[in-house]
Amino acid sequence: MDKIDQAKELKVEGLQSLIAKRWSPRTFSDKDVEPEKVKLLFEAARWAPSCYNEQPWTYILGSKKTCPETYDKVLSTLVEFNQGWAKSAPLLILAVAHLKFSKNQNENLWGKYDLGQASAQLAIQATHMGLHVHQMGGYDGEKARTTFNIPSDFVVCAAMAVGYLGPLEQLPEQMQKLESGPRERKGLSDMVVSTWGTPSKL
């Protein structure tokens, strides 16, 4: 097992192994992601649940190998810090939600939530195939809208870097410390309540 995996793998008895192994590295190998695996990432997203089966998600995919122009455009929308490490990933993606229902153009209050579910399934599928996904909020949404001519009733909700794990040493020293630290989460009592402010007895 890679030393970064050793540092990041979660041990919770009974927890599904793909969930335990999923994490968000900032170091990627220069190995290309096989086309069949790229398709399976989006197949996993395609089968996510959504309100009224609207499937209100669109993914803008940039590949260093097969679509470098789109890749460079996606990279340009990231904040400088994220550009510094994300440029090593073979795939860069913008995740976009439709804010209206297609059938009647009424506001879809659940579009972002549904995109999140689709992206979570994409990330779990990636883990199953030996890939990693780092999802980011550090991007310029308006630049992305202009660059890719995204209509006003759609919104970019996240950027993603996807690829195989790379060597820790390719990152700056300060970032290496971030990557090798323990994974931390709130306790269940902080997130599951019986009434607001009162933890559930589970």
N, C-alpha and C positions, 0 to 999 in steps of 0.2 A: 504493500500500500504506500502511495506517495506520502511524504512527510507532511504536506499541507493537508491531505485528507486525514491523516492521523490527528492533526491538530483540530480539525473542524468537525469530524464525524460525531454525531450526537448519540448518546446511549440512553434510551428511555425504553424500559421493558414494555413490549407489546406494540410499540409504535412502528408503523409500516416503514420498512427499510428505506424506500425511496424518499420519504419525507425526512427521515433522519439524515440522509446523505446530501440532500439538497442544500446548497449554500451559494453565496455570491462572491466568487473570487474576483480579483482585479488583475490577475496574471493569466495570459492565454498563450497557448502554443501557436506556432505559425502553421500547424497542420490544418489543411482544408477540411471542412465538414462535408461529408459525402452527400451528394444530391438526394439520395433516398432518405437520409436522415433529416435533411432540411425539410423535405415534404412531410415526413412523419411529425415533425414539430408542429406544423400548421394543421395537420390532420387532427392532432390532439386538441388544439385550440378549437377546431371546427366543431367538435362534438361536445363542447361545453354547454351547460344549461343557460338559458336566457329568458327574460320576460317575454311571453307570447311567442317564444322561439324566434325572436327578432334577429338574433345573431348580429348585434350592432357593432361589430369590430372590423377594423381594417388594419393590416400590418404593412408598413412600407419596409421592404427588405433590401438591404445593401450587402453585397458579397464582394470581398476583395478580389476573388477570382473571376466570378461570372458577371458581376455588375458593379465594377469599380466606380463608375460615375455616381451611381446612387449611394454607394458606400461613402464616398468622400462628402457628398451632400449631407448625409445623416451625421457624419462625424463633425461637420462644420456647425451643426445645430447644438452640439454639446458644449457645456461650460468648459473652460480651459482645463480645470483639474481632471475632469472626466476624459477629455480628449487625450490627456497625457498617458493614461493606461489603456483606455478602450481601443486605441489605434492598433493594439496587438491582436485584437479579436478578429477572426475571419468573417464574422457576420455582425452587422449592426442593424437594429430594427427600431422603428418608431411604431408604438401601439396607439391606435386612434379609435375613439368611440363616436358613434353616431348619437346625437342628442335628441333626435326626433324619431318617432315611429314611421316606418316607410309607408304603412298602409293608409295613414291619415294625417301625417305631419304633426301630430300632437307631441308635446314634450315627453321624452322618455327619461324619467327620473332614475331609471335603473341601468342606463346604458354604460356608465362608467363602472358600475358594480359588475355587470356582465362581462365587460372587457377584462376586468380583473380576474374573474373566474377562468376565462379562456387563457389568459396569460399564465395563471397558476398551473393549469393543465399542461401548457407548453413547457413550463419549467420542469415539471415532474417527468414528462416524457424525455426531456433532455437528460435528466439525471439517469433515467433507465438506459439510455444509449451511451453513457459515459461522457456526456457533455455537461457544460455548466452555463448558466444564464445569470448575468448581473443586470438587474433592472435599476433604472436611474430616474431620479426626478430632476437632475441637474442638466437641463436643456433649455433652449430658447423656443418656446412654443410658437411665438409669432414669426420668428425666422423660419421655423419648420413649415408653418402655414403658407408663407410666401414662397418658399423654395419649392414646395411640392404642390402648390395650388390647391390646398385643402379647403373645401367649402366651409362656410360660416357655421353650418349646423353640425360640424364635426369638430372634435377637439383632440389634440395630442395629449395623452395621459401619462406616457412613460417612454423612455428609450431603453433598449436592451443591447447588451454585448453578449455574444454566444460563441462558444468554441470549446476546444479541449484545454485542460488545465496546463498552464505553462510553468516554468521554473520561477521560484520565489525571487531568485537573485536578479531577475531582470527588472525588478521594481526598485525605486529609491529606498534607502535604508529606513526612513520613517514609515513608509507605506508597508514595508516588510513586517514591521512590528504589528501594524493593524491586521495584516493577513494571517499572522501566526497566533493571534490571541484567541481566547476561548469564545465560543458562541454564547450569547447571553439573551435570555428572554424573561419577561415578567412571569411571576407565578400565576397559577390558575386562579388563585383567590383574588388577583388583581383584575381579572378579565371575565370571570363568570360570577354573576351576582343573582341573588334572589329578589332584591329590590335595590334601587340605586344606592351605592355606598355600602351595601351589606353583602359580603361574599356568600355564594351558594354553598350549601353543605355537601354538594356533589354526592 
